[in-house]
Structures are given as C-alpha cells and as structure tokens.
Amino acid sequence: MKGIYASVQWFQELAKEVVDGTPEQLATRAKKVEWREGRKRGQLLNYRRENIDPFSFFYSICRNCDGPENTERVVDSISQEFNLQTQHPVRPRDVFYFPDKDKSNVLFHANGEGDPEQLWRLFCQAVKGVDDVKGEDFERALKVRDAKGEIDIGKLTRTLSLINPKEFLPYDESTRQFIDVSATPDWRSYGQALDKLRGAFPGCALYEINRFAQLTRCKKLKPSSKCFQVSTDIFDDGTDYWGEFESNSWVRAPGLAYNSPFGEDLRDGAKPYPLEKPKQGDIVLVYGGGEGKAIGIVWCNDYETNLTAGSKVHVIWLNKSQVSLKGKSYGRHWFSQAPKMESTFRQIDAYKPTFTLLGINDDDIGKAVPMQGQPLNQILYGPPGTGKTFATFKRCVEICDGEAPNDEIEIRERYRELVEVGQVEFVTFHQSYGYEEFVEGLRPVSSQDGPSIKVKKGLIRRIAKRARKSDQPHVLVIDEINRANISKVMGELITLIEADKRKGQDNEVRVRLPHSQKSFSLPSNLYILGTMNTADRSIALLDVALRRRFDFEEMLPEPDLLQDEKEKTGVDLPKVLNTINESLEYLIDRDHLIGHAWLMGIQSKDELDECMRQKIIPLIAEYFFEDWSKVHAVLGSGDGFLDKEKLESPKGLSDDRYRWRLRKKFKPSVYDELIGQPK
C-alpha cells in the first residue's frame, strides 16, 4: 500500500492509537493538534471535552486537510501527538476526496448536544472490522443529531471509511453512481451496497473502490477510451511481477527500448517504449503468463517528466480478475497501446462489466457519434507525391485514437496495428473493381452434393459487421477512389454513406441487398477515407453524387519541407520544386504538379540526379504525352538535363523536328540554370 494509498495505513494506525486510549486522552491530544495556522482553535475544540468523540475527530482531519500546506501542518501535528510511524502523503492528489464541501457540519453533535458514548461504541466496533459492527449501534448513530438534524448516512459512512479504510466505504453520491440499491438509511441497505460494490470492482480493495468513486464524482479523474497494455513479465525471463504491481498500485517497464535496460543508449533500430504516453484517465490492461491479470486506470505517470528506472505509472485498480488468455489473440509487446489486448479483454465475461462501468457499452454499438472535427466521409486529393499515403496513415490513427503521435515511425507502427486488428481496412480501386467485390456477389462453390452458388460478403459488409460489434471507430481506406466506376461499385450504398442516414441517426436508411436479400445499413462508427490522384482524373470529373457525400481536402506540394535535403545536396530544392510547378501549372493546371515527397529523403546530389532522371522527368513527360519540347521548357530550356539533336526531314517536308535524350550525366550548373541563377 505504498504511493497513492499511504493514507490508508496512516488512518489505520491512528485509529488503533485512539481505540487503545481513553476519551480523556483523545481530548487532551486533540487540543494539542495545530488545526489552524498559528495554533488557532479548530471547530472540534469549541465544546466540552466529552464532545471530542472519535467520529468528530476523524472527520475534522479530513475537513482541515484541504490543501498541501494545511495537510502537512495537520498531519505532522497529529503524527507527533499520537507517535505515528506511517508517513502520510501531503500532496492533494494522494488523499481522500469527499464531494461534500460543507465545512460547517463537521461535528457529530449539535452545539454540544449529542451521544458521545454511542459514537465511541460504534467506533470501537468499526476499528475491529465490519463483521464486529452491530446493526443496532450503526442505526442508533444515525439517530444522533448534528447541526442539520439526524446524522446523514453519507457523513457517517465517509467517516467509517477513514477509521477503517479496508472494511468500509462511503455510502453517498460517489459510490451510488455504480449501483442501484435502496437509499434507506439502515445497516442492511449499507451491507447490500458493500456487496454490490465489491461485485462491480472484482478483487479490488474497498479503499481502491473509494478512491475511484470519489475522484470520478468530483471530476478530478475522467476515464478515457485509450487503452495501454503491459506485461507482468517485465524482464522477459519468466518472472511474474504482478505481486509488485498489485500491492503498490503501479505498473512499470524495465527499459527505454526492447531488450535495452535503463542507462544504455538505444541500439540501432530499437523502438522506444511509449512510457510517457499514458495520461491521467487512460486505461491499463495487465497480462502475463498466459493470463489476464487486471484492469486499472492511470492516476499519474512519473514517466511524463522523469524517464528513469525509478519511475512508475500509478494506477487505481478497477478489476483484478485473473482469467486464462489461452487461444486468445493479443500483442506481445511489454508496453504499448493495446488494440488487440483491448479486443481480447472486452470478449471476456469477467472484464465486460468494467468496460461498461467506464462508459464503453456494447448496447451503444451502431449509435456512435462521429468524432468532432472528423467527417465520416472524406477524400484527400492532390497531384502525385504530396504525401497522401502518409496523411492517410495519420488520419486513420487520429480517427481511431483521437490523436496521432508526433513521430512518423510511431504513426506508421500504430497504423499497422490498426490494420492487423481489423480496425482499418485498405483497398485500391481500379477499372475492373465492382459491386461483387465491394458489397456482395455470387460465387460458385463445390461440395459433395455438387456445385452451387453462394453469396460472398464484400469488403464493406465485412468491416461494417466488425464496426457494429466493437464504440470503437473503424476506417475503410479507398486508395485511388477515382479510378473505378463509383456508381457500379457502390450501387445503392451511395445513399447509406451519408452521415444522417447511418444506423441510429434521425434519417436512418436500410436497403435490401439484391443477392442475399439481407437488410443492411452502415454503422455511424465506420469512416470512409478516400485518396485521389488528380493527375489521373480531375475532381471536376467526379460523379456529382460522390462529390456531394464527401468532404474534400486538397493536398498540395510543400517545398518548404525540403530544407534538410537542401543542406545535404547543396541545391536549393524548395526553389527548384517551386520553379517546376509554376511552369506545370501555367502549361497544364494545378492538378498536374510534382509533390515534395518525390524529393524527400535524398542524401546527396548524385541521388537527386538519379531521382530526376528515373522519376520526375519521366512523370513530366507523361503529363505532356511525350511532348519533349514542353518538358524542355519546364526544365528551364537549357541543355543541362536534355540533349537536343535536329532530325533530317524527309524530302518534300521542311518542318524542324528534334530528337530528345536524357543526359547520362547532368551538367553541374543544371539546377542553377533551372531556377534562373547565374552560372
């Protein structure tokens, strides 16, 4: 119980010291506590000694610890007066939170009129444990009057949870948000509440349930939908560290990279663990030894600011059920985001209630609301080499995870994970692609009874089914969406893709598919992301029905991204690309430009020359249908790239014609001439 639960042990030790003493000793010690700065009297000391009962004393502690300075002063003073050995945390995030902010009703009596003997009797029983509490004493305590009338069950049980955090929970707004029980203020209903809360948080201690309940109630902790996975075999040697994780309420990883201990530099190609990625509210799925171990929620992450061996991801456990994962599919990384593991955990009966508790409810499948800022249907379009492919990877990660990493390698890795678990599907349209492949078609099959015809589900039916079953977003990526006959491929589904006609929306539309005769609609958590090369077909030529149903985002060349390549080659590549593209836009249009991606990653001038010779100049020639005089004009009209040789005209003709050849070796000054610089 280290770290975030140090207060549990501190309160238990304090309760034992109080119960081992006498009422007179408690009153004497309470008067010496520095409740207010400068040893001003606290509310507890405003009445006779017999009114300093243990419930008023413990509740006063909680009410006076309302900030780091006050907490440190009160706790240090109490620790000194009661000779406590446990060190209590003084950070606000590491103490109990109660939603009741009324500090005027701290005491368990009304202006000195109460029943201290009854409160002492219940206190002595509570220190021993819940099984030693007599129901009649609990209910008599509820009849004691405080400043607002009879003691509220929430106030009484909150104080019991301080006196013995392992045995009692508050029965108030914070815990009642998870259960449906009678609000009758009696011992029986309280016992039922404890049983139901234990069932809602399998294997968890009551103080863990209390911490989660109080923090979520006062909105200091908001669960997110992002899941990370961590193995308890942190050194990959077969040793299980679940005992450490469970008892300390943390998880950790051993190194900065796979097979790389702390202190070592990363090896070439080694991938750093995303240890700093989990934020407060993210979910952690723990596994090891072929078992699911637990589900926790992140409270704070030391790795965010201190990536060292002593750092931890501190969690509040929500479910400690240990379940066999044999035959289940999950990732093998020690620490990473967890698409496979999340899918696996959500299929396990013991873990399903926890996902429901966190707001991930299977009953809501098909009623998902499109993520803010991300249209359901969108097309990235532009000329070749403008980064549409990578932008697609990043957009898929943003849609599925809510945000994308800053690192390009991480984005590509995460995209591959999403494809692997079926959350992203990729297809390239072409001229012969049709309805049978995309929606459904008839296929011959052979069996013992002879040949027959069977309906085969197409791509969109398969991913739509997965999307309905998972309130996670799914993405269908259609590369080269403009190369197929959209009307032929989509058929009646062209209507279903509109946002307001998806399943669960106001104008939901269902169609009956022609071959299977199945009723079909598209879920609202299925995103369609198309890419379009405008050099193949202008956006102006697209089917009007398609244009009306998609959001279009133009991607143009970004020459400024070539600064590194400029330094490595000694050539002003941003200006080279700008010059070429200005000529292309003048001679053709903006759909036929050269993207910056063609030149990214070039390490030397020799590599640049090879790229121009093998890729860029042939593409320009294709734009002009092999009209090399225009290619020559785009390249600056000099002889640095191309050799020009006059052809002898046949007899009777006098037209000048030329033979054009790419030079095997470009002139040294060719790029300066292209951008109009002096030789």
GIMO-V859551 format. One record per backbone hydrogen bond with DSSP energy under -1.0 kcal/mol. NH is the residue of the N-H (numbers start at 1). CO is the residue of the C=O. If there is no record, write none. Layout:
nh:NH co:CO
nh:NH co:CO
This chain:
nh:5 co:2
nh:6 co:3
nh:8 co:5
nh:10 co:6
nh:11 co:7
nh:12 co:8
nh:13 co:9
nh:14 co:10
nh:15 co:11
nh:16 co:12
nh:17 co:13
nh:18 co:14
nh:19 co:15
nh:20 co:16
nh:26 co:22
nh:27 co:23
nh:28 co:24
nh:29 co:25
nh:30 co:26
nh:31 co:27
nh:32 co:29
nh:35 co:33
nh:39 co:36
nh:45 co:42
nh:46 co:43
nh:51 co:48
nh:52 co:49
nh:53 co:51
nh:57 co:53
nh:58 co:54
nh:59 co:55
nh:60 co:56
nh:61 co:57
nh:62 co:58
nh:63 co:59
nh:64 co:60
nh:65 co:61
nh:66 co:64
nh:71 co:67
nh:72 co:68
nh:73 co:69
nh:74 co:70
nh:75 co:71
nh:76 co:72
nh:77 co:73
nh:78 co:74
nh:79 co:75
nh:80 co:76
nh:81 co:77
nh:82 co:78
nh:84 co:79
nh:94 co:91
nh:95 co:92
nh:103 co:101
nh:110 co:113
nh:113 co:110
nh:119 co:115
nh:120 co:116
nh:121 co:117
nh:122 co:118
nh:123 co:119
nh:124 co:120
nh:125 co:121
nh:126 co:122
nh:127 co:123
nh:128 co:124
nh:129 co:125
nh:132 co:129
nh:133 co:130
nh:138 co:134
nh:139 co:135
nh:140 co:136
nh:141 co:137
nh:142 co:138
nh:146 co:149
nh:149 co:146
nh:151 co:144
nh:156 co:152
nh:157 co:153
nh:158 co:154
nh:159 co:155
nh:160 co:156
nh:161 co:157
nh:163 co:159
nh:164 co:160
nh:167 co:164
nh:168 co:164
nh:176 co:172
nh:178 co:175
nh:186 co:184
nh:190 co:186
nh:191 co:187
nh:192 co:188
nh:193 co:189
nh:194 co:190
nh:195 co:191
nh:196 co:192
nh:197 co:193
nh:198 co:194
nh:199 co:195
nh:200 co:196
nh:201 co:197
nh:204 co:201
nh:209 co:205
nh:210 co:206
nh:211 co:207
nh:212 co:208
nh:213 co:209
nh:214 co:210
nh:215 co:211
nh:216 co:212
nh:217 co:213
nh:218 co:214
nh:220 co:215
nh:221 co:215
nh:224 co:281
nh:228 co:283
nh:229 co:336
nh:230 co:285
nh:231 co:334
nh:232 co:287
nh:234 co:232
nh:236 co:233
nh:241 co:232
nh:245 co:241
nh:246 co:242
nh:247 co:243
nh:248 co:244
nh:249 co:245
nh:250 co:245
nh:251 co:313
nh:257 co:260
nh:260 co:257
nh:264 co:261
nh:270 co:267
nh:273 co:256
nh:275 co:273
nh:277 co:274
nh:281 co:298
nh:282 co:279
nh:283 co:226
nh:284 co:296
nh:285 co:228
nh:286 co:294
nh:287 co:230
nh:288 co:291
nh:291 co:288
nh:292 co:323
nh:293 co:286
nh:294 co:286
nh:295 co:319
nh:296 co:284
nh:297 co:316
nh:298 co:282
nh:299 co:314
nh:300 co:314
nh:302 co:312
nh:304 co:301
nh:305 co:302
nh:306 co:302
nh:308 co:306
nh:311 co:308
nh:313 co:251
nh:314 co:300
nh:315 co:249
nh:316 co:297
nh:318 co:295
nh:319 co:295
nh:320 co:202
nh:323 co:292
nh:325 co:290
nh:328 co:325
nh:336 co:229
nh:338 co:227
nh:342 co:338
nh:343 co:339
nh:344 co:340
nh:345 co:341
nh:346 co:342
nh:348 co:345
nh:351 co:348
nh:352 co:348
nh:355 co:351
nh:356 co:352
nh:357 co:353
nh:358 co:354
nh:359 co:356
nh:360 co:355
nh:364 co:361
nh:365 co:362
nh:367 co:364
nh:374 co:371
nh:378 co:528
nh:379 co:551
nh:380 co:530
nh:381 co:553
nh:382 co:532
nh:391 co:387
nh:392 co:388
nh:393 co:389
nh:394 co:390
nh:395 co:391
nh:396 co:392
nh:397 co:393
nh:398 co:394
nh:399 co:395
nh:400 co:396
nh:401 co:397
nh:402 co:398
nh:411 co:407
nh:412 co:408
nh:413 co:409
nh:414 co:410
nh:415 co:411
nh:416 co:412
nh:417 co:413
nh:418 co:414
nh:419 co:415
nh:420 co:416
nh:421 co:417
nh:422 co:419
nh:423 co:418
nh:424 co:418
nh:425 co:475
nh:427 co:477
nh:429 co:479
nh:433 co:430
nh:438 co:434
nh:439 co:435
nh:441 co:456
nh:443 co:454
nh:445 co:452
nh:450 co:447
nh:452 co:445
nh:454 co:443
nh:456 co:441
nh:458 co:439
nh:459 co:437
nh:460 co:438
nh:462 co:458
nh:463 co:459
nh:464 co:460
nh:465 co:461
nh:466 co:462
nh:467 co:463
nh:468 co:464
nh:469 co:465
nh:470 co:466
nh:474 co:525
nh:475 co:423
nh:476 co:527
nh:477 co:425
nh:478 co:529
nh:479 co:427
nh:481 co:531
nh:483 co:480
nh:486 co:484
nh:489 co:485
nh:490 co:486
nh:491 co:487
nh:493 co:490
nh:494 co:491
nh:495 co:492
nh:497 co:493
nh:498 co:495
nh:501 co:498
nh:502 co:499
nh:503 co:522
nh:505 co:502
nh:507 co:500
nh:508 co:505
nh:509 co:501
nh:511 co:520
nh:513 co:518
nh:517 co:513
nh:520 co:511
nh:526 co:523
nh:527 co:474
nh:528 co:376
nh:529 co:476
nh:530 co:378
nh:531 co:478
nh:532 co:380
nh:534 co:382
nh:536 co:533
nh:537 co:533
nh:541 co:538
nh:542 co:539
nh:547 co:543
nh:548 co:544
nh:551 co:377
nh:553 co:379
nh:555 co:381
nh:561 co:558
nh:562 co:559
nh:566 co:562
nh:567 co:563
nh:568 co:564
nh:569 co:565
nh:570 co:566
nh:573 co:571
nh:576 co:572
nh:577 co:573
nh:578 co:574
nh:579 co:575
nh:580 co:576
nh:581 co:577
nh:582 co:578
nh:583 co:579
nh:584 co:580
nh:585 co:581
nh:586 co:582
nh:587 co:583
nh:588 co:584
nh:592 co:589
nh:595 co:384
nh:597 co:385
nh:598 co:595
nh:599 co:596
nh:602 co:599
nh:608 co:604
nh:609 co:605
nh:610 co:606
nh:611 co:607
nh:612 co:608
nh:613 co:609
nh:614 co:610
nh:615 co:611
nh:616 co:611
nh:617 co:612
nh:619 co:615
nh:620 co:616
nh:621 co:617
nh:622 co:618
nh:623 co:619
nh:624 co:620
nh:625 co:622
nh:626 co:621
nh:627 co:624
nh:628 co:626
nh:631 co:627
nh:632 co:628
nh:633 co:629
nh:634 co:630
nh:635 co:631
nh:636 co:633
nh:637 co:632
nh:643 co:661
nh:645 co:659
nh:647 co:657
nh:653 co:650
nh:659 co:645
nh:661 co:643
nh:663 co:641
nh:667 co:640
nh:670 co:667
nh:673 co:669
nh:674 co:670
nh:675 co:671
nh:677 co:672
